[in-house]
Amino acid sequence: MSSVTVRNIPEATHRALKLRATQHGRSTEAEIRTILENAVRPALGMGTALAAVGQSLGGVTLDLPRDPRAVDAAGFE
């Protein structure tokens, strides 16, 4: 894991971070990690986002019959 040092945080901001961490039952460092992860992580996964786009455009119905034949086991020779 990488490390980041943040300098010159205003005292009021540091106090607010400590209070927020206490309210969530975490250390200040864990709270800052959570805030950063939530800020940069996508809210939805790619598949979920694509499905939502498809639904917003009316969706698509695919009529693909399932192949009833058994699948051969993979060989790793």
Backbone as JSON Lines, residues from 0, in Angstrom:
{"i":0,"aa":"M","n":[0.83,-1.18,0.0],"ca":[0.0,0.0,0.0],"c":[0.87,1.24,0.0]}
{"i":1,"aa":"S","n":[0.37,2.27,-0.62],"ca":[1.08,3.54,-0.68],"c":[0.75,4.4,0.53]}
{"i":2,"aa":"S","n":[1.61,5.35,0.79],"ca":[1.4,6.31,1.88],"c":[1.37,7.71,1.3]}
{"i":3,"aa":"V","n":[0.58,8.56,1.93],"ca":[0.48,9.96,1.53],"c":[0.54,10.8,2.8]}
{"i":4,"aa":"T","n":[1.31,11.86,2.76],"ca":[1.38,12.79,3.88],"c":[0.71,14.09,3.44]}
{"i":5,"aa":"V","n":[-0.23,14.55,4.25],"ca":[-0.92,15.8,3.94],"c":[-0.52,16.81,5.01]}
{"i":6,"aa":"R","n":[0.06,17.91,4.57],"ca":[0.53,18.94,5.51],"c":[-0.39,20.16,5.46]}
{"i":7,"aa":"N","n":[-0.29,20.95,6.49],"ca":[-0.98,22.25,6.57],"c":[-2.49,22.14,6.51]}
{"i":8,"aa":"I","n":[-3.04,21.14,7.18],"ca":[-4.5,21.03,7.3],"c":[-4.92,22.03,8.37]}
{"i":9,"aa":"P","n":[-5.91,22.86,8.06],"ca":[-6.38,23.81,9.08],"c":[-6.83,23.08,10.35]}
{"i":10,"aa":"E","n":[-6.58,23.69,11.48],"ca":[-6.9,23.07,12.77],"c":[-8.38,22.72,12.87]}
{"i":11,"aa":"A","n":[-9.25,23.58,12.35],"ca":[-10.7,23.3,12.4],"c":[-11.03,22.06,11.56]}
{"i":12,"aa":"T","n":[-10.38,21.88,10.44],"ca":[-10.6,20.71,9.6],"c":[-10.14,19.44,10.32]}
{"i":13,"aa":"H","n":[-8.99,19.53,10.96],"ca":[-8.47,18.38,11.7],"c":[-9.41,17.99,12.83]}
{"i":14,"aa":"R","n":[-9.92,18.98,13.55],"ca":[-10.88,18.7,14.63],"c":[-12.14,18.05,14.08]}
{"i":15,"aa":"A","n":[-12.62,18.55,12.93],"ca":[-13.83,17.98,12.31],"c":[-13.59,16.53,11.88]}
{"i":16,"aa":"L","n":[-12.4,16.26,11.35],"ca":[-12.06,14.89,10.96],"c":[-12.03,13.96,12.17]}
{"i":17,"aa":"K","n":[-11.44,14.43,13.26],"ca":[-11.38,13.63,14.48],"c":[-12.78,13.36,15.02]}
{"i":18,"aa":"L","n":[-13.64,14.37,15.0],"ca":[-15.01,14.2,15.47],"c":[-15.77,13.2,14.59]}
{"i":19,"aa":"R","n":[-15.63,13.37,13.29],"ca":[-16.3,12.46,12.35],"c":[-15.81,11.03,12.55]}
{"i":20,"aa":"A","n":[-14.53,10.84,12.75],"ca":[-13.97,9.51,12.98],"c":[-14.56,8.9,14.25]}
{"i":21,"aa":"T","n":[-14.64,9.68,15.3],"ca":[-15.22,9.2,16.56],"c":[-16.67,8.79,16.37]}
{"i":22,"aa":"Q","n":[-17.42,9.58,15.61],"ca":[-18.83,9.26,15.36],"c":[-18.99,7.96,14.58]}
{"i":23,"aa":"H","n":[-18.02,7.63,13.75],"ca":[-18.08,6.4,12.96],"c":[-17.31,5.25,13.6]}
{"i":24,"aa":"G","n":[-16.75,5.48,14.78],"ca":[-16.04,4.43,15.49],"c":[-14.73,4.02,14.84]}
{"i":25,"aa":"R","n":[-14.06,4.98,14.2],"ca":[-12.8,4.7,13.5],"c":[-11.72,5.64,14.01]}
{"i":26,"aa":"S","n":[-10.49,5.3,13.68],"ca":[-9.39,6.22,13.95],"c":[-9.47,7.35,12.92]}
{"i":27,"aa":"T","n":[-8.8,8.44,13.2],"ca":[-8.79,9.56,12.25],"c":[-8.19,9.11,10.92]}
{"i":28,"aa":"E","n":[-7.12,8.33,10.98],"ca":[-6.48,7.85,9.76],"c":[-7.43,6.97,8.95]}
{"i":29,"aa":"A","n":[-8.16,6.08,9.61],"ca":[-9.12,5.21,8.91],"c":[-10.25,6.05,8.31]}
{"i":30,"aa":"E","n":[-10.66,7.09,9.02],"ca":[-11.73,7.96,8.51],"c":[-11.27,8.68,7.24]}
{"i":31,"aa":"I","n":[-10.05,9.19,7.25],"ca":[-9.51,9.88,6.08],"c":[-9.41,8.92,4.91]}
{"i":32,"aa":"R","n":[-8.97,7.66,5.17],"ca":[-8.91,6.66,4.1],"c":[-10.29,6.43,3.49]}
{"i":33,"aa":"T","n":[-11.3,6.31,4.35],"ca":[-12.67,6.09,3.88],"c":[-13.16,7.26,3.04]}
{"i":34,"aa":"I","n":[-12.89,8.47,3.5],"ca":[-13.31,9.66,2.75],"c":[-12.64,9.68,1.37]}
{"i":35,"aa":"L","n":[-11.35,9.4,1.32],"ca":[-10.63,9.41,0.05],"c":[-11.14,8.31,-0.88]}
{"i":36,"aa":"E","n":[-11.35,7.1,-0.35],"ca":[-11.85,6.0,-1.18],"c":[-13.22,6.34,-1.76]}
{"i":37,"aa":"N","n":[-14.1,6.89,-0.96],"ca":[-15.44,7.25,-1.43],"c":[-15.4,8.37,-2.46]}
{"i":38,"aa":"A","n":[-14.41,9.23,-2.36],"ca":[-14.3,10.36,-3.29],"c":[-13.84,9.93,-4.68]}
{"i":39,"aa":"V","n":[-13.02,8.89,-4.75],"ca":[-12.45,8.53,-6.05],"c":[-12.99,7.23,-6.62]}
{"i":40,"aa":"R","n":[-13.64,6.42,-5.84],"ca":[-14.17,5.15,-6.32],"c":[-15.48,5.4,-7.06]}
{"i":41,"aa":"P","n":[-15.68,4.75,-8.21],"ca":[-16.94,4.95,-8.93],"c":[-18.12,4.44,-8.09]}
{"i":42,"aa":"A","n":[-19.22,5.16,-8.17],"ca":[-20.41,4.78,-7.4],"c":[-20.99,3.46,-7.9]}
{"i":43,"aa":"L","n":[-20.86,3.2,-9.19],"ca":[-21.4,1.98,-9.79],"c":[-20.29,1.25,-10.52]}
{"i":44,"aa":"G","n":[-20.42,-0.05,-10.57],"ca":[-19.5,-0.83,-11.39],"c":[-19.83,-0.63,-12.86]}
{"i":45,"aa":"M","n":[-18.9,-0.99,-13.72],"ca":[-19.08,-0.79,-15.16],"c":[-20.32,-1.53,-15.68]}
{"i":46,"aa":"G","n":[-20.5,-2.78,-15.27],"ca":[-21.65,-3.55,-15.75],"c":[-22.97,-2.93,-15.31]}
{"i":47,"aa":"T","n":[-23.03,-2.48,-14.07],"ca":[-24.25,-1.84,-13.55],"c":[-24.53,-0.55,-14.31]}
{"i":48,"aa":"A","n":[-23.48,0.23,-14.56],"ca":[-23.64,1.49,-15.29],"c":[-24.14,1.23,-16.71]}
{"i":49,"aa":"L","n":[-23.57,0.24,-17.39],"ca":[-24.0,-0.08,-18.75],"c":[-25.44,-0.59,-18.78]}
{"i":50,"aa":"A","n":[-25.8,-1.4,-17.81],"ca":[-27.18,-1.89,-17.73],"c":[-28.15,-0.72,-17.52]}
{"i":51,"aa":"A","n":[-27.76,0.24,-16.69],"ca":[-28.63,1.41,-16.46],"c":[-28.8,2.22,-17.73]}
{"i":52,"aa":"V","n":[-27.73,2.37,-18.51],"ca":[-27.84,3.09,-19.78],"c":[-28.79,2.35,-20.71]}
{"i":53,"aa":"G","n":[-28.64,1.05,-20.8],"ca":[-29.53,0.25,-21.64],"c":[-30.98,0.38,-21.22]}
{"i":54,"aa":"Q","n":[-31.22,0.34,-19.92],"ca":[-32.59,0.48,-19.42],"c":[-33.16,1.86,-19.72]}
{"i":55,"aa":"S","n":[-32.32,2.89,-19.62],"ca":[-32.8,4.25,-19.88],"c":[-33.16,4.44,-21.35]}
{"i":56,"aa":"L","n":[-32.6,3.62,-22.21],"ca":[-32.9,3.7,-23.64],"c":[-34.0,2.73,-24.05]}
{"i":57,"aa":"G","n":[-34.65,2.13,-23.09],"ca":[-35.77,1.23,-23.39],"c":[-35.42,-0.23,-23.28]}
{"i":58,"aa":"G","n":[-34.16,-0.54,-23.04],"ca":[-33.76,-1.93,-22.88],"c":[-33.73,-2.68,-24.19]}
{"i":59,"aa":"V","n":[-33.23,-3.88,-24.13],"ca":[-33.13,-4.74,-25.29],"c":[-33.56,-6.13,-24.87]}
{"i":60,"aa":"T","n":[-34.39,-6.75,-25.66],"ca":[-34.8,-8.12,-25.39],"c":[-34.09,-9.03,-26.37]}
{"i":61,"aa":"L","n":[-33.32,-9.94,-25.85],"ca":[-32.62,-10.9,-26.7],"c":[-33.3,-12.26,-26.57]}
{"i":62,"aa":"D","n":[-33.64,-12.84,-27.68],"ca":[-34.25,-14.16,-27.68],"c":[-33.19,-15.16,-28.11]}
{"i":63,"aa":"L","n":[-32.37,-15.57,-27.15],"ca":[-31.28,-16.49,-27.44],"c":[-31.56,-17.8,-26.71]}
{"i":64,"aa":"P","n":[-31.94,-18.84,-27.47],"ca":[-32.21,-20.12,-26.8],"c":[-30.93,-20.71,-26.23]}
{"i":65,"aa":"R","n":[-31.04,-21.34,-25.1],"ca":[-29.89,-21.95,-24.44],"c":[-29.56,-23.27,-25.13]}
{"i":66,"aa":"D","n":[-28.27,-23.5,-25.34],"ca":[-27.81,-24.74,-25.95],"c":[-27.9,-25.85,-24.88]}
{"i":67,"aa":"P","n":[-28.71,-26.88,-25.1],"ca":[-28.9,-27.91,-24.07],"c":[-27.76,-28.92,-23.98]}
{"i":68,"aa":"R","n":[-26.81,-28.87,-24.9],"ca":[-25.72,-29.86,-24.88],"c":[-24.76,-29.6,-23.71]}
{"i":69,"aa":"A","n":[-24.22,-30.68,-23.19],"ca":[-23.25,-30.58,-22.12],"c":[-21.95,-29.97,-22.64]}
{"i":70,"aa":"V","n":[-21.26,-29.24,-21.79],"ca":[-20.0,-28.61,-22.16],"c":[-18.86,-29.57,-21.83]}
{"i":71,"aa":"D","n":[-17.91,-29.7,-22.75],"ca":[-16.72,-30.53,-22.48],"c":[-15.83,-29.85,-21.46]}
{"i":72,"aa":"A","n":[-15.22,-30.66,-20.6],"ca":[-14.29,-30.14,-19.61],"c":[-13.06,-29.57,-20.3]}
{"i":73,"aa":"A","n":[-12.49,-28.53,-19.72],"ca":[-11.29,-27.93,-20.28],"c":[-10.09,-28.85,-20.05]}
{"i":74,"aa":"G","n":[-9.2,-28.89,-21.03],"ca":[-7.99,-29.7,-20.88],"c":[-6.79,-28.78,-20.68]}
{"i":75,"aa":"F","n":[-5.9,-29.17,-19.79],"ca":[-4.75,-28.33,-19.49],"c":[-3.44,-29.07,-19.75]}
{"i":76,"aa":"E","n":[-3.41,-29.88,-20.79],"ca":[-2.21,-30.64,-21.11],"c":[-1.23,-29.77,-21.83]}
